Amino acid sequence: MKKSKFLVLARTLDEREFTAFSKYLKRIHRQDEVSQVFDYLRKFHPSFQDEKKLDIGYAFQKIFKTPIEASNSNRIKILNILSDLNLRLKEFLVLEKAKSGSIESQAFWLSILKERGLKAALSRKAALLQRDLEAMPKTSIADYMNGMVSNYFYYYHLILDKQKTDITSLKNCGADMDIFYAVSRLKLACEMANRQNIMSLKFDLDAIPTVIEISKTQSTSHPLLELYQKVYELIAHNKYHFYPEVEGMLFKYVTEVDAEEIHIILSYLHNYAAAKIRQGDQTYWNIIHRLNVFGVSNGIFENDSHISSSQFNNIVSTACFMKEFVWASSFIKSHKHLLNQDIQKDAILLAESIIYFERKKYWDVIQTLNKSEFTDWHHAIRSKTLIMKSYYELQDKEGFDTEAFCLAFEGYLRRNRKSQRNTVEATLNSIAILKMLVRRKTAKSKIVDKIMTTNPLYLKNWLLEKANSYNELNN
């Protein structure tokens, strides 16, 4: 029952919206079975997470005072009521949007005027909407999309009167369409380039020449277009010298570009920098941390209302690498609520273990992570990597069998080799070098050379640190 479409949608309502929906529902359903079910469910807003009381059988018994098993139709009955509630909630949200005066609601009204053939009203309203949108800054793809919708109705309004030829307005409509296409196409190209880098796939990325030409002539007056143009050149064509320029543009345009767009661009830059680190360029650690501090200080992650577990832990890892432990702990406390509920506990546990390790509390890492079972593949990889490193750090004092753990970890990675190939290869390469350190049969110079020439490779700095003390262990 917790996963019903109605409850999934109802979880997104704040207190004011939920109260308004309750009143809306009561006007339609007075003392019937739908209102009975809703009155039972409303007690569990906003989380709707009670396992026992939201069990469909338990809820049916409480609402209708009879076991759900009493009739074969009872289960269908409550499922149909939940479906009705979902329909009513969708109707309510559409009506709220229509009453809001938003651009979407105005466009919806324009479509009604057009369908009804009310040309005079359509012309007046289209001209007003076009004027308002021209005065508004374009900070997101959605703003450009709204401009396209407005242009559609305004263009229709213009062609109704062919005697009044407004060439300037028609040209402006065309220019707006070009800009919308260019921004959208560049953003799509950036997403494709980002996925290519993450998944190590090969496919055609080139944005068509028209987009490049538009961005060259229009980018300075459109910050979002300029940003995506530079980001595309950076991550698609590996023009690393653009990185400082893109970073400077983010600082410059942080108040002129929507926070969601900034968040997406930060993700692209993180992934690009992570690839560079895997290739051995350690200078990107400082760059990534600087971007993270920028994102946190400007509320970029809060505005998105969501942060992925991988991004959450990457931010903590980077801060720890830079020895910013207090900042990392503060970040966990201030941003943990942005994690999805189903992975929140595991992500926080892993983040805290990262801090333990970097503070050399290796026993805390092992005790914390050995008791946890991670269902998420990325969490499992990070967890096993931290345990493996902690085993190595403690093996001389505690006698941990680091090699046995490495062999088991290798088996796990090879079984999952088809997904996230680059991540698996980089981790396997790290394990291979760590086994050389554990066995102590290879000359130090050969191990250091292996670390410096292996690509992709995780844990490069840590492995070099261990290799530097390797001579002492063999004297």
C-alpha positions in Angstrom: 0.0 0.0 0.0 2.9 2.3 0.7 3.9 2.1 -2.9 0.5 3.0 -4.3 0.5 5.9 -6.8 -1.6 8.0 -4.5 0.7 7.8 -1.5 3.8 8.3 -3.7 2.3 11.6 -5.0 0.8 12.6 -1.6 4.3 12.4 0.0 5.3 15.4 -2.2 2.6 17.7 -0.6 3.5 20.1 2.1 1.2 20.8 5.0 -0.6 23.7 3.3 -1.1 21.7 0.1 -2.3 18.6 2.0 -4.8 20.7 4.0 -6.1 22.3 0.8 -6.5 18.9 -0.9 -8.4 17.6 2.1 -10.9 20.4 1.7 -11.1 19.8 -2.0 -11.8 16.1 -1.5 -14.5 16.7 1.1 -16.4 18.9 -1.4 -16.5 15.9 -3.8 -16.7 13.0 -1.4 -18.9 13.4 1.6 -19.0 10.5 4.1 -18.5 7.8 1.4 -15.9 5.0 1.2 -13.3 7.3 -0.5 -13.5 9.8 2.3 -13.2 7.0 4.9 -10.0 5.7 3.3 -8.6 9.2 3.1 -9.4 10.0 6.7 -7.5 6.9 7.7 -4.5 7.6 5.5 -4.2 11.4 6.4 -2.9 10.5 9.8 0.3 9.3 8.3 1.2 12.4 6.3 3.8 13.5 5.3 6.0 10.3 5.3 3.3 7.6 4.9 5.9 5.1 6.1 4.2 3.0 8.9 4.9 -0.6 7.8 2.2 -2.2 10.0 -0.6 0.4 9.7 -0.2 0.9 6.0 -0.3 -2.8 5.2 -3.4 -3.2 2.9 -4.9 -6.0 5.1 -4.5 -4.1 8.4 -5.8 -0.8 6.9 -8.9 -2.5 5.4 -9.7 -4.1 8.7 -9.4 -0.8 10.5 -11.4 1.2 8.0 -14.2 -1.2 7.1 -14.3 -3.3 10.3 -14.1 -6.6 8.4 -11.1 -8.8 7.3 -9.9 -8.2 3.8 -10.0 -12.0 3.4 -13.7 -12.1 4.0 -14.4 -11.5 0.3 -12.4 -11.8 -2.9 -13.6 -8.4 -4.0 -12.3 -6.6 -0.9 -8.7 -6.2 -2.2 -10.0 -4.9 -5.5 -12.3 -2.5 -3.6 -9.5 -0.7 -1.7 -7.2 -0.7 -4.7 -10.0 1.0 -6.7 -10.5 3.6 -4.0 -6.7 4.3 -3.9 -6.9 4.8 -7.7 -9.8 7.2 -7.3 -7.8 9.2 -4.7 -4.9 9.4 -7.0 -7.1 10.7 -9.8 -8.6 13.3 -7.4 -5.1 14.4 -6.3 -4.0 14.8 -9.9 -7.1 16.9 -10.7 -6.4 19.0 -7.6 -2.8 19.7 -8.6 -3.8 20.6 -12.2 -6.4 23.0 -10.9 -3.9 24.6 -8.5 -1.4 25.0 -11.3 -4.1 26.6 -13.5 -5.0 29.1 -10.7 -1.4 30.0 -10.0 -1.0 32.5 -12.7 2.2 30.8 -13.8 3.5 30.8 -17.3 2.2 27.2 -17.8 -1.3 28.3 -16.6 -1.3 31.2 -19.0 -0.2 29.0 -21.9 -3.0 26.6 -21.0 -5.5 29.4 -21.1 -4.2 30.6 -24.5 -4.7 27.1 -25.9 -8.3 27.2 -24.7 -8.8 30.6 -26.4 -7.3 29.2 -29.6 -9.4 26.1 -29.6 -12.6 28.2 -29.0 -11.7 30.6 -31.9 -11.7 33.6 -29.6 -9.2 35.5 -31.8 -9.4 39.0 -30.2 -8.9 37.6 -26.7 -6.1 35.3 -27.9 -4.3 38.2 -29.6 -4.4 40.4 -26.5 -3.4 37.7 -24.1 -0.6 36.4 -26.4 0.9 39.9 -26.7 0.8 40.4 -22.9 2.5 37.0 -22.3 5.2 37.8 -24.9 5.9 41.2 -23.4 6.2 39.7 -19.9 8.5 36.9 -21.0 10.8 39.2 -23.0 11.3 41.2 -19.8 12.2 38.1 -17.8 15.8 36.7 -17.6 16.4 33.3 -19.0 18.1 31.3 -16.2 17.1 27.7 -17.1 16.1 25.5 -20.0 12.5 25.7 -18.7 12.6 29.5 -19.2 13.6 29.0 -22.9 10.9 26.4 -23.2 8.3 28.9 -21.9 9.6 31.4 -24.5 9.0 28.9 -27.2 5.4 28.3 -26.0 4.9 32.1 -25.9 6.4 32.5 -29.4 4.1 29.8 -30.8 1.0 31.7 -29.7 2.4 35.1 -30.5 3.4 33.9 -34.0 -0.2 32.5 -34.4 -1.6 35.9 -33.3 0.6 37.7 -35.8 -0.4 35.6 -38.8 -4.1 36.1 -38.1 -3.8 39.6 -39.5 -1.7 39.4 -42.7 -2.4 43.0 -43.5 -0.3 44.0 -40.5 3.1 42.7 -41.4 5.4 42.9 -38.3 8.7 41.7 -39.7 10.6 42.6 -36.6 8.4 40.5 -34.4 8.6 37.6 -36.7 12.4 37.9 -36.8 12.5 38.0 -33.0 10.4 34.8 -32.9 12.8 33.1 -35.2 15.8 34.2 -33.1 14.2 33.0 -29.9 13.6 29.6 -31.5 17.2 29.4 -32.6 18.4 30.2 -29.0 16.1 27.6 -27.5 17.3 25.0 -29.9 21.0 25.8 -29.3 20.8 25.7 -25.5 18.7 22.5 -25.5 20.9 20.8 -28.0 24.1 21.8 -26.2 22.8 20.6 -22.9 21.8 17.2 -24.5 25.3 17.0 -26.0 26.9 17.7 -22.6 24.8 14.9 -21.1 25.9 12.5 -23.8 29.5 13.4 -23.3 29.2 13.0 -19.6 27.7 9.5 -20.0 30.4 8.6 -22.5 33.1 9.5 -20.0 31.4 7.7 -17.1 30.6 4.5 -19.0 33.6 4.5 -21.3 31.4 4.2 -24.3 32.1 5.5 -27.8 29.4 7.2 -29.9 29.1 10.4 -32.1 28.9 13.5 -29.9 29.4 16.3 -32.4 26.7 19.1 -32.1 25.6 20.1 -35.5 27.4 23.2 -37.0 24.3 25.4 -36.8 24.3 25.1 -33.0 28.0 26.0 -32.8 27.4 29.0 -35.0 24.5 30.2 -33.0 26.4 29.9 -29.7 29.3 31.9 -31.1 27.1 34.9 -32.0 24.7 34.8 -29.1 26.5 33.3 -26.1 27.6 36.5 -24.5 24.0 37.7 -24.0 22.8 34.2 -22.8 24.9 33.0 -19.8 23.3 29.5 -19.9 24.2 29.1 -23.6 27.7 30.3 -22.9 28.1 27.9 -20.0 26.9 24.8 -21.8 29.1 25.8 -24.9 32.2 25.8 -22.7 31.3 22.7 -20.7 30.7 20.8 -24.0 34.1 21.8 -25.4 35.7 20.7 -22.1 34.1 17.3 -21.5 33.4 16.3 -25.1 36.8 17.3 -26.7 38.9 17.2 -23.5 39.9 20.9 -23.8 41.2 20.9 -20.2 42.4 24.5 -20.5 38.7 25.5 -20.5 38.3 24.2 -16.9 39.4 27.4 -15.1 37.3 29.4 -17.5 34.2 27.3 -16.8 34.8 27.6 -13.0 35.1 31.3 -13.3 31.9 31.5 -15.3 30.1 29.5 -12.6 31.2 32.1 -10.0 30.2 34.9 -12.3 26.8 33.6 -13.3 25.7 31.9 -10.0 22.9 34.5 -9.6 22.0 34.6 -13.3 21.6 30.9 -13.9 19.0 28.6 -12.2 20.4 26.6 -9.3 19.3 23.3 -10.9 21.3 24.1 -14.0 24.4 25.0 -11.9 24.0 21.7 -10.0 23.9 19.7 -13.3 27.0 21.5 -14.6 28.8 20.9 -11.3 28.0 17.2 -11.7 29.6 17.2 -15.2 32.7 18.9 -13.9 33.0 16.5 -11.0 32.8 13.5 -13.3 35.3 15.0 -15.7 37.7 15.8 -12.8 37.2 12.3 -11.4 38.3 10.8 -14.7 41.4 13.0 -14.7 42.3 11.8 -11.2 41.9 8.2 -12.3 44.3 9.0 -15.1 46.8 10.3 -12.5 46.3 14.0 -12.4 46.0 14.8 -8.6 45.7 18.5 -9.1 42.0 18.0 -9.7 41.3 17.1 -6.0 41.7 20.8 -5.0 39.6 21.9 -7.9 36.8 19.5 -7.0 36.8 20.6 -3.3 36.7 24.2 -4.4 33.6 23.5 -6.5 32.0 21.7 -3.6 32.5 24.6 -1.2 31.1 26.9 -3.9 28.0 24.7 -4.3 27.4 24.4 -0.5 28.0 28.1 0.2 25.6 29.1 -2.6 22.9 26.6 -1.6 23.0 24.8 -4.9 22.3 21.3 -3.4 19.5 22.5 -1.2 17.7 24.2 -4.1 17.6 21.0 -6.0 16.1 19.3 -2.9 18.0 16.1 -3.7 21.5 14.8 -3.8 22.7 11.4 -5.1 24.5 9.1 -2.7 27.5 9.0 -5.0 27.8 12.8 -5.1 27.2 13.0 -1.3 30.1 10.6 -0.6 32.3 12.2 -3.3 32.0 15.5 -1.6 33.0 14.0 1.7 35.9 12.0 0.2 37.3 15.1 -1.5 37.1 17.2 1.7 38.9 14.4 3.6 41.6 14.2 0.9 42.1 17.9 1.5 42.2 17.3 5.3 39.0 19.4 5.7 37.5 17.0 8.3 35.4 19.6 10.2 33.9 20.8 6.9 33.2 17.2 5.9 31.4 16.5 9.2 29.4 19.7 8.9 28.4 18.9 5.3 27.1 15.4 6.4 24.9 17.0 9.1 23.6 19.9 6.9 22.9 17.8 3.7 21.9 14.3 4.8 18.2 15.2 4.6 18.7 15.6 0.8 19.4 11.9 0.3 16.7 9.6 -0.7 15.2 7.8 2.3 15.9 4.3 1.0 19.7 4.9 0.8 20.1 7.6 3.4 21.3 5.4 6.2 23.9 3.6 4.1 25.2 6.8 2.5 25.7 8.4 5.9 27.4 5.3 7.3 29.8 5.2 4.4 30.5 9.0 4.6 31.3 8.7 8.3 33.6 5.7 7.6 35.5 7.8 5.0 36.2 10.3 7.8 37.3 7.5 10.2 39.8 6.2 7.6 41.3 9.5 6.8 41.7 10.2 10.5 43.5 6.8 10.8 40.7 5.2 12.9 41.0 2.0 10.9 39.4 -0.2 13.5 36.3 2.0 13.5 36.1 1.6 9.7 36.3 -2.2 9.9 33.8 -2.5 12.8 31.4 -0.1 11.2 31.4 -1.5 7.7 31.7 -5.2 8.4 28.4 -5.0 10.2 26.7 -3.4 7.2 25.3 -5.0 4.1 25.2 -2.6 1.2 22.6 -3.4 -1.6 23.8 -0.5 -3.8 26.7 -1.6 -6.0 28.6 1.7 -5.7 28.2 1.7 -1.9 29.5 -1.9 -1.8 32.6 -1.0 -3.9 33.4 1.9 -1.7 32.8 -0.1 1.5 35.0 -3.0 0.4 37.8 -0.6 -0.7 37.8 1.1 2.7 37.9 -2.3 4.5 40.7 -3.5 2.2 42.8 -0.4 2.9 42.1 -0.6 6.6 43.2 -4.3 6.6 46.5 -3.3 5.0 47.0 -0.4 7.5 46.5 -2.8 10.5 48.0 -6.1 9.1 51.4 -5.7 10.9 49.7 -5.0 14.2 46.6 -7.1 14.0 47.6 -9.8 11.5 44.8 -9.3 9.1 44.9 -11.4 6.0 44.8 -8.6 3.5 45.7 -10.8 0.5 42.7 -13.1 1.2 40.4 -10.1 1.3 41.9 -8.8 -2.0 41.3 -12.1 -3.7 37.6 -12.1 -2.6 37.2 -8.5 -3.6 38.6 -9.3 -7.1 36.1 -12.1 -7.5 33.3 -9.7 -6.6 34.5 -7.1 -9.1 34.9 -9.7 -12.0 31.4 -10.9 -11.4 30.2 -7.3 -12.0 32.6 -6.4 -14.7 30.0 -5.7 -17.4 28.5 -2.8 -15.4 30.6 0.4 -14.8 33.6 -1.1 -16.7 36.0 1.8 -16.0 35.3 1.8 -12.3 35.9 -2.0 -12.1 39.1 -1.8 -14.1 40.5 1.1 -12.0 39.7 -0.8 -8.8 41.1 -4.1 -10.0 44.3 -2.4 -11.0 44.6 -0.9 -7.5 44.1 -4.4 -5.9 46.8 -5.9 -8.2 49.3 -3.3 -6.9 48.3 -3.7 -3.3 48.9 -7.5 -3.6 52.4 -6.7 -4.7 52.9 -4.6 -1.6 51.4 -7.3 0.6 53.6 -10.2 -0.8 56.8 -8.1 -0.6 58.5 -9.9 -3.4 58.8 -7.1 -5.9 61.4 -4.3 -5.9 60.2 -0.9 -4.7 61.2 0.8 -8.0 59.1 -1.6 -10.0 56.0 -1.0 -7.8 56.4 2.7 -8.0 56.8 2.5 -11.8 53.6 0.3 -11.9 51.7 2.9 -9.9 52.8 5.7 -12.2 52.1 4.0 -15.5 48.9 2.1 -14.7 45.7 3.7 -16.1 42.9 3.8 -15.0 43.9 3.6 -11.3 42.1 4.3 -8.1 44.0 5.0 -4.8 47.1 6.3 -6.6 48.2 8.7 -3.8 47.6 6.1 -1.1 49.4 3.4 -3.0 52.4 5.7 -3.6 52.4 6.5 0.1 52.5 2.8 1.0 55.2 2.2 -1.6 57.4 4.9 -0.1 57.4 3.0 3.3 57.8 -0.4 1.5 61.7 -0.2 1.6 61.7 0.3 5.4 59.5 -2.8 5.9 62.1 -4.9 4.0 65.3 -3.6 5.6 
